[in-house]
Amino acid sequence: MKPPTMISPARKPLLGRRLFSLTCFVEALLLVGLLVLLSQALRPDFGGGKFVLVTLFASIGLLLIATIRDVVTAIIADRNIVVSSTDTEVLRREWRVMLGGLVLVVALFGLILFFGTVLGMTVVALVILRWYIRIGYGPAFAGAVMLGLVVPIAFGAAIGMDLWPGLIPELMPGWLGGGLLPPL
């Protein structure tokens, strides 16, 4: 095992700092997006109800907590400039996790677009619960049904909105297939 080496201040922009910058940038974009949604939801002609407002306020609050936590963590980590060889392995693992998460987000939106909200969210929830969190098949399937079926249906009913059925040919009217993309 190699002994830790001191990094000179000139070499401080490491991969971890870039990763942190990307994380803060994404969090800032999400926060701006949520604030834009909140500005729309606070209009007098908004028909989404109080559930949407409460969800937006909760999301903004939790995202602010996460952003503050990340900034404090970065400030503390900046004070420690000792880097060992295991740090490189940790950074590689962090990038793999981040890229895996990005693949899952793209897969989620792709599945929802083609197969609808219920089927797309259920499949991605099953993949996350089974292969990322590594729980058994029974609990993973039950959790996927809860996250992909029950939660979207309850949310859609709470705000009075139909769930996206997907672009595939209609298999179950109103639930699976038959959706048309609106013109941009």
BELBEL-V683699 format. One record per helix or strand of 3 or more residues. SS is the DSSP state (H for helix, E for strand). FROM is the first residue (numbers start at 0). LEN is the number of residues. If there is no record, write none. Layout:
ss->(SS | SS)
from->(FROM | FROM)
len->(LEN | LEN)
This chain:
ss->(H | H | H | H | H | H)
from->(8 | 14 | 49 | 84 | 116 | 136)
len->(3 | 27 | 30 | 31 | 16 | 23)
